[in-house]
């Protein structure tokens, strides 16, 4: 995770719209959710692939809030409160990027598009 004794580089960063919450993905495939007012991550999530995190986002659709995160082997959608995986999509080819269109100003759609080799 975020162990200071391990060589772990930050590979992806993204802020939530609230301006206080930050996702930080590492070269070891671990994501930390940080509240900028606190010293340590409030939650860590391991992608379990030991691959660098390529992309992340906070996702809001109706009343549900999730985090969507990707490494080169797949995308995970999970609960930012406890890290529970909602769903995962694994790819046989390398994943480069994903996008989730907006449904309105305040929420995202349920569509996820991924660019793979």
C-alpha positions in Angstrom: 0.0 0.0 0.0 1.4 3.3 1.1 4.4 1.8 3.0 7.3 4.2 3.2 9.8 1.3 3.1 8.5 0.3 -0.4 9.6 1.9 -3.7 6.2 3.1 -4.8 5.7 5.9 -7.3 2.5 7.8 -7.9 1.3 7.2 -11.4 -2.1 8.9 -11.4 -3.9 11.6 -9.4 -7.4 13.0 -9.5 -9.4 15.4 -7.3 -13.1 15.0 -6.5 -15.4 18.0 -7.2 -15.5 18.7 -3.4 -11.8 19.9 -3.6 -10.8 17.9 -0.5 -10.8 14.3 -1.7 -7.9 13.0 -3.8 -7.3 9.7 -5.4 -3.6 8.7 -5.8 -2.7 5.5 -7.8 0.7 3.9 -7.5 3.1 1.9 -9.6 2.3 -1.1 -7.5 -1.4 -1.0 -8.3 -2.6 0.5 -5.0 -5.0 3.4 -4.8 -5.3 5.7 -1.8 -8.2 8.0 -1.1 -7.0 11.0 0.7 -8.8 13.8 2.6 -6.4 16.7 2.2 -7.1 17.8 5.8 -5.7 14.5 7.1 -2.1 13.0 7.0 -2.8 9.4 6.0 -5.1 7.9 3.4 -8.6 7.3 4.6 -8.8 4.1 2.5 -6.5 2.0 0.3 -7.6 -0.3 -2.5 -5.3 -2.9 -4.1 -6.0 -3.7 -7.8 -4.2 -7.1 -7.1 -2.3 -7.0 -10.4 0.9 -5.2 -9.2 0.5 -3.1 -12.3 0.7 0.8 -12.3 -2.6 2.5 -12.0 -3.3 4.4 -15.3 -6.5 6.3 -14.6 -9.1 6.9 -11.9 -12.2 9.0 -11.4 -14.9 9.6 -8.9 -18.3 8.6 -10.4 -21.7 9.9 -9.3 -24.9 8.5 -10.8 -28.1 9.3 -9.0 -27.5 8.6 -5.3 -24.6 6.1 -5.9 -21.0 7.1 -5.6 -18.2 4.9 -6.8 -14.5 5.1 -7.8 -13.6 3.8 -11.3 -9.9 2.8 -11.6 -7.9 1.1 -14.3 -4.5 -0.5 -14.8 -3.4 -2.1 -18.1 -5.3 -5.3 -17.5 -8.8 -3.9 -16.5 -11.2 -1.6 -14.8 -12.6 -1.8 -11.3 -15.7 0.0 -10.0 -15.8 0.2 -6.3 -17.2 1.9 -3.2 -15.1 4.7 -1.8 -16.5 4.2 1.7 -15.2 0.7 2.2 -13.4 -0.5 -0.9 -16.0 -3.1 -1.8 -15.8 -4.0 -5.5 -19.0 -3.3 -7.3 -17.8 -4.9 -10.6 -14.6 -5.5 -12.5 -13.9 -5.8 -16.3 -10.7 -7.6 -17.3 -9.2 -7.3 -20.7 -7.1 -9.7 -22.7 -5.3 -6.8 -24.5 -3.7 -3.8 -22.9 -6.1 -1.1 -21.7 -5.0 2.5 -22.3 -7.9 4.7 -21.2 -11.5 4.7 -20.2 -14.2 7.4 -20.4 -17.6 7.8 -18.8 -19.9 10.4 -20.4 -21.8 12.9 -18.4 -25.6 12.4 -18.2 -26.0 15.9 -16.7 -24.0 18.6 -15.1 -24.0 16.8 -11.7 -23.9 13.2 -12.6 -22.3 10.7 -14.9 -24.0 8.2 -17.2 -23.7 4.4 -16.7 -21.8 4.0 -19.9 -18.1 3.1 -19.7 -16.0 3.0 -22.9 -12.5 1.6 -22.9 -9.6 2.0 -25.4 -7.6 -1.2 -25.7 -5.0 -2.6 -28.1 
